Amino acid sequence: MPKNGLSRETVYRWIRRVEAAMYSALADRPPRRRG
Protein backbone atom coordinates (compact mmCIF):
# COMPACT_ATOMS: atom_id res chain seq x y z
CA MET A 1 0.00 0.00 0.00
CA PRO A 2 1.49 3.35 -1.03
CA LYS A 3 1.99 5.91 1.70
CA ASN A 4 -0.05 8.40 -0.31
CA GLY A 5 -2.99 6.03 -0.03
CA LEU A 6 -4.85 4.14 -2.71
CA SER A 7 -4.30 5.41 -6.22
CA ARG A 8 -7.26 5.95 -8.52
CA GLU A 9 -6.22 2.98 -10.64
CA THR A 10 -6.16 0.70 -7.59
CA VAL A 11 -9.53 1.98 -6.41
CA TYR A 12 -11.00 1.52 -9.88
CA ARG A 13 -9.65 -2.03 -10.03
CA TRP A 14 -11.19 -2.80 -6.65
CA ILE A 15 -14.53 -1.28 -7.68
CA ARG A 16 -14.46 -3.29 -10.89
CA ARG A 17 -13.81 -6.49 -8.95
CA VAL A 18 -16.52 -5.79 -6.38
CA GLU A 19 -19.03 -4.76 -9.03
CA ALA A 20 -18.26 -7.83 -11.13
CA ALA A 21 -18.67 -10.10 -8.11
CA MET A 22 -21.91 -8.43 -7.03
CA TYR A 23 -23.35 -8.42 -10.54
CA SER A 24 -22.44 -12.07 -11.10
CA ALA A 25 -24.01 -12.96 -7.75
CA LEU A 26 -27.17 -10.96 -8.47
CA ALA A 27 -27.44 -12.27 -12.02
CA ASP A 28 -26.77 -15.79 -10.67
CA ARG A 29 -24.66 -16.53 -13.71
CA PRO A 30 -20.91 -16.96 -14.36
CA PRO A 31 -18.97 -13.66 -14.45
CA ARG A 32 -18.28 -12.22 -17.89
CA ARG A 33 -14.63 -12.00 -18.87
CA ARG A 34 -13.70 -8.97 -20.95
CA GLY A 35 -11.75 -9.76 -24.09
PyRosetta script that sets phi, psi and omega in degrees:
from pyrosetta import init, pose_from_sequence

init()
pose = pose_from_sequence("MPKNGLSRETVYRWIRRVEAAMYSALADRPPRRRG")
pose.set_psi(1, 123.2)
pose.set_omega(1, 179.5)
pose.set_phi(2, -64.6)
pose.set_psi(2, 148.9)
pose.set_omega(2, -179.7)
pose.set_phi(3, -64.9)
pose.set_psi(3, -30.1)
pose.set_omega(3, -179.1)
pose.set_phi(4, -67.2)
pose.set_psi(4, -20.0)
pose.set_omega(4, -176.0)
pose.set_phi(5, 114.7)
pose.set_psi(5, -165.2)
pose.set_omega(5, -179.5)
pose.set_phi(6, -81.3)
pose.set_psi(6, 131.0)
pose.set_omega(6, 178.8)
pose.set_phi(7, -77.2)
pose.set_psi(7, 161.6)
pose.set_omega(7, -178.2)
pose.set_phi(8, -58.8)
pose.set_psi(8, -40.9)
pose.set_omega(8, -179.1)
pose.set_phi(9, -59.9)
pose.set_psi(9, -44.6)
pose.set_omega(9, -179.7)
pose.set_phi(10, -62.6)
pose.set_psi(10, -45.3)
pose.set_omega(10, 180.0)
pose.set_phi(11, -60.7)
pose.set_psi(11, -44.5)
pose.set_omega(11, -179.7)
pose.set_phi(12, -61.4)
pose.set_psi(12, -41.8)
pose.set_omega(12, 179.3)
pose.set_phi(13, -61.3)
pose.set_psi(13, -43.6)
pose.set_omega(13, 179.8)
pose.set_phi(14, -62.5)
pose.set_psi(14, -46.4)
pose.set_omega(14, -179.6)
pose.set_phi(15, -59.1)
pose.set_psi(15, -43.7)
pose.set_omega(15, 179.6)
pose.set_phi(16, -58.6)
pose.set_psi(16, -46.0)
pose.set_omega(16, -178.3)
pose.set_phi(17, -63.2)
pose.set_psi(17, -47.2)
pose.set_omega(17, -178.6)
pose.set_phi(18, -63.1)
pose.set_psi(18, -46.0)
pose.set_omega(18, -179.8)
pose.set_phi(19, -60.8)
pose.set_psi(19, -45.0)
pose.set_omega(19, -179.5)
pose.set_phi(20, -60.3)
pose.set_psi(20, -43.7)
pose.set_omega(20, -179.3)
pose.set_phi(21, -64.7)
pose.set_psi(21, -45.9)
pose.set_omega(21, -179.0)
pose.set_phi(22, -64.1)
pose.set_psi(22, -45.0)
pose.set_omega(22, -179.2)
pose.set_phi(23, -62.2)
pose.set_psi(23, -45.1)
pose.set_omega(23, -179.2)
pose.set_phi(24, -62.0)
pose.set_psi(24, -38.6)
pose.set_omega(24, -179.8)
pose.set_phi(25, -68.7)
pose.set_psi(25, -42.9)
pose.set_omega(25, -178.8)
pose.set_phi(26, -68.3)
pose.set_psi(26, -40.7)
pose.set_omega(26, -178.6)
pose.set_phi(27, -75.3)
pose.set_psi(27, -16.5)
pose.set_omega(27, 180.0)
pose.set_phi(28, 56.3)
pose.set_psi(28, 43.3)
pose.set_omega(28, 177.7)
pose.set_phi(29, -145.2)
pose.set_psi(29, 158.9)
pose.set_omega(29, -178.0)
pose.set_phi(30, -57.2)
pose.set_psi(30, 143.2)
pose.set_omega(30, -179.2)
pose.set_phi(31, -63.7)
pose.set_psi(31, 143.9)
pose.set_omega(31, -179.7)
pose.set_phi(32, -83.4)
pose.set_psi(32, 133.8)
pose.set_omega(32, 178.1)
pose.set_phi(33, -100.4)
pose.set_psi(33, 126.5)
pose.set_omega(33, -179.0)
pose.set_phi(34, -74.2)
pose.set_psi(34, 139.0)
pose.set_omega(34, 179.7)
pose.set_phi(35, -179.7)
pose.dump_pdb("model.pdb")
